[in-house]
C-alpha cells in the first residue's frame, strides 16, 4: 500500500478537479491517493477505482480481514472492514466519515472563513461551522468539484447532517485547547 498525504499545498501540487488545498475540508484538502499492489490478491490489473469511498481509519480492520488475523480483544476500531474495496472489487464504507479542521487554521490561501467541520455520507458532502451554522451541502456524484451549495434545497438532510456532525464534534476531545474556547467565530456576511 502506498498512500499520499491529504491535499496539496497551494502552488506545490494540484488537487485536479477537486476544490481546496491542505487545511481545507473540501475534497481537494481531504482526499488522498492510494495504490494497492498485491500479486495473487488483486484480480484486476491496472484498475483505477474512482467511485469507492474508503478512509484511512478503515485500513486496520480491512488488513486484519484480508490476512485472516483475529483482531485483538479490547480495541474498537472506528473504521469498517472493507476487503473487497481494498482489493479492487468495489464497494464503499457505509458509515459517515467525519472531519474537523484545527481552529487556528480558519483562513488559508485567501479564504477568510473556512468551514470547521465536514462529513461525507455516500454521495453527500456536508460542511458547517462548529455550532452547525453556515451549512454547505454538495452532491459529489454530480458536483465533485463542490461548486454548487445545495443546502437550501435539502432542509431535511441539512438538519440530519448538522445534528450528526455537531454531536460527533462535541463527543471528541477539545481541539487545540484554549484556542478553540477563546477565539470568537467570525460570521460570513
C-alpha positions as CSV (number, residue, x, y, z in Angstrom):
1,X,0.0,0.0,0.0
2,X,1.2,3.4,-0.9
3,X,-0.8,6.4,0.3
4,X,-0.2,10.1,-0.2
5,X,-0.7,12.9,2.3
6,X,-4.1,14.6,2.1
7,X,-4.4,17.7,-0.1
8,X,-1.6,19.6,-1.8
9,X,-0.2,22.9,-0.5
10,X,-1.2,25.7,-2.9
11,X,1.5,26.1,-5.5
12,X,3.0,22.7,-4.6
13,X,0.7,20.4,-6.4
14,X,-2.8,20.1,-7.8
15,X,-6.0,18.6,-6.4
16,X,-7.2,18.1,-10.0
17,X,-10.9,18.7,-10.3
18,X,-11.4,19.0,-6.5
19,X,-11.9,22.2,-4.6
20,X,-9.5,23.3,-1.9
21,X,-6.0,22.6,-0.6
22,X,-4.3,21.3,2.5
23,X,-6.1,22.7,5.7
24,X,-9.4,22.9,3.8
25,X,-12.2,20.3,4.4
26,X,-13.3,20.4,0.8
27,X,-12.4,17.3,-1.2
28,X,-9.1,18.9,-2.5
29,X,-8.0,19.2,1.0
30,X,-9.0,15.8,2.4
31,X,-8.7,13.3,-0.4
32,X,-5.6,11.3,-0.9
33,X,-4.4,8.7,-3.4
34,X,-3.8,5.1,-2.5
35,X,-2.1,2.5,-4.6
36,X,-2.6,-1.2,-3.8
37,X,-0.3,-3.9,-5.2
38,X,-0.6,-7.5,-4.2
39,X,0.3,-10.4,-6.6
40,X,-2.2,-13.1,-6.0
41,X,-4.6,-10.9,-4.1
42,X,-5.8,-8.5,-6.8
43,X,-7.9,-9.9,-9.6
44,X,-7.8,-6.7,-11.8
45,X,-4.7,-5.3,-13.3
46,X,-4.2,-1.6,-13.8
47,X,-7.6,-0.9,-12.3
48,X,-8.5,2.6,-11.1
49,X,-11.4,2.9,-8.7
50,X,-12.8,6.4,-8.7
51,X,-16.1,5.6,-7.0
52,X,-15.5,3.7,-3.8
53,X,-15.2,5.6,-0.5
54,X,-12.5,4.3,1.8
55,X,-10.9,6.1,4.7
56,X,-7.5,5.6,6.4
57,X,-9.4,4.5,9.5
58,X,-10.7,1.5,7.5
59,X,-7.1,0.2,6.9
60,X,-6.6,-1.7,10.2
61,X,-9.8,-3.7,10.2
62,X,-9.6,-4.3,6.5
63,X,-6.0,-5.6,6.6
64,X,-6.9,-7.9,9.5
65,X,-9.7,-9.3,7.5
66,X,-7.6,-9.8,4.3
67,X,-4.8,-11.5,6.3
68,X,-7.4,-13.5,8.3
69,X,-5.8,-12.3,11.6
70,X,-8.2,-12.3,14.6
71,X,-8.5,-8.7,15.9
72,X,-7.2,-8.3,19.4
73,X,-9.9,-8.2,22.1
74,X,-10.4,-4.8,23.6
75,X,-9.7,-2.2,21.0
76,X,-12.7,-0.9,19.0
77,X,-11.9,0.3,15.5
78,X,-13.6,3.5,14.2
79,X,-13.2,2.1,10.6
80,X,-15.0,-0.6,8.7
81,X,-13.6,-3.8,7.3
82,X,-13.8,-3.4,3.6
83,X,-11.6,-6.1,2.0
84,X,-13.5,-6.0,-1.3
85,X,-12.9,-2.3,-1.7
86,X,-9.2,-2.5,-1.0
87,X,-8.8,-5.5,-3.4
88,X,-10.4,-3.5,-6.2
89,X,-13.8,-5.3,-6.2
90,X,-15.7,-2.1,-5.4
91,X,-18.0,-1.2,-2.5
92,X,-17.8,1.6,0.0
93,X,-18.0,2.3,3.7
94,X,-21.5,2.6,5.0
95,X,-20.8,4.9,8.0
96,X,-20.1,8.6,7.5
97,X,-16.6,10.0,7.7
98,X,-16.2,13.0,9.9
99,X,-13.6,15.7,9.7
100,X,-12.6,18.6,11.9
101,X,-10.1,21.3,11.0
102,X,-7.9,22.9,13.7
103,X,-9.4,26.2,14.8
104,X,-6.0,28.0,14.2
105,X,-6.4,27.4,10.5
106,X,-9.6,29.4,10.0
107,X,-8.4,31.3,6.9
108,X,-5.8,29.9,4.5
109,X,-5.0,30.7,0.9
110,X,-7.1,33.8,0.8
111,X,-10.3,32.2,2.1
112,X,-11.5,34.4,5.1
113,X,-13.7,31.9,6.9
114,X,-13.3,28.1,6.1
115,X,-15.9,25.6,7.4
116,X,-14.8,24.0,10.7
117,X,-16.5,20.6,10.3
118,X,-17.3,18.3,7.5
119,X,-18.8,14.8,6.9
120,X,-19.1,12.5,3.9
121,X,-22.0,10.1,3.7
122,X,-22.5,8.2,0.4
123,X,-22.7,10.8,-2.3
124,X,-23.2,13.7,0.1
125,X,-20.6,16.1,1.5
126,X,-21.7,18.4,4.3
127,X,-19.7,21.2,5.8
128,X,-20.6,23.7,8.6
129,X,-19.1,25.8,11.5
130,X,-18.5,24.3,15.0
131,X,-22.0,25.4,16.0
132,X,-23.7,24.0,12.9
133,X,-24.2,27.4,11.2
134,X,-23.4,28.2,7.6
135,X,-24.2,24.8,6.1
136,X,-22.9,23.7,2.8
137,X,-24.1,20.6,1.0
138,X,-22.8,19.1,-2.2
139,X,-23.8,16.0,-4.2
140,X,-20.4,14.6,-5.1
141,X,-21.9,12.3,-7.7
142,X,-22.9,15.3,-9.8
143,X,-20.6,18.0,-8.4
144,X,-17.3,16.5,-7.4
145,X,-15.7,20.0,-7.5
146,X,-18.1,21.2,-4.8
147,X,-19.1,24.2,-6.9
148,X,-22.8,24.5,-6.1
149,X,-24.0,24.6,-2.5
150,X,-27.5,22.9,-2.5
151,X,-28.1,23.1,1.3
152,X,-31.2,25.3,0.8
153,X,-32.8,22.6,-1.4
154,X,-32.4,19.8,1.1
155,X,-33.5,21.1,4.6
156,X,-34.1,17.5,5.9
157,X,-30.6,16.4,5.0
158,X,-29.1,19.5,6.4
159,X,-30.9,19.1,9.7
160,X,-29.9,15.4,10.0
161,X,-26.2,16.1,9.0
162,X,-25.9,19.1,11.3
163,X,-27.1,17.1,14.2
164,X,-24.8,14.1,13.5
165,X,-21.8,16.3,12.8
166,X,-22.1,18.6,15.8
167,X,-22.8,15.6,18.1
168,X,-19.7,13.9,16.8
169,X,-17.7,17.1,17.3
170,X,-18.9,17.5,20.8
171,X,-18.0,13.9,21.6
172,X,-14.4,14.5,20.6
173,X,-11.7,16.0,22.9
174,X,-11.5,19.8,22.6
175,X,-9.3,20.7,19.6
176,X,-6.3,22.9,20.3
177,X,-7.1,23.7,23.9
178,X,-7.8,27.3,24.8
179,X,-7.7,28.4,21.1
180,X,-11.0,26.7,20.4
181,X,-12.7,28.1,23.5
182,X,-11.3,31.7,23.5
183,X,-11.4,32.5,19.8
184,X,-14.6,34.2,18.7
185,X,-16.0,33.0,15.5
186,X,-16.3,35.4,12.6
187,X,-19.6,35.4,10.7
188,X,-19.9,35.4,6.9
189,X,-21.6,38.4,5.5
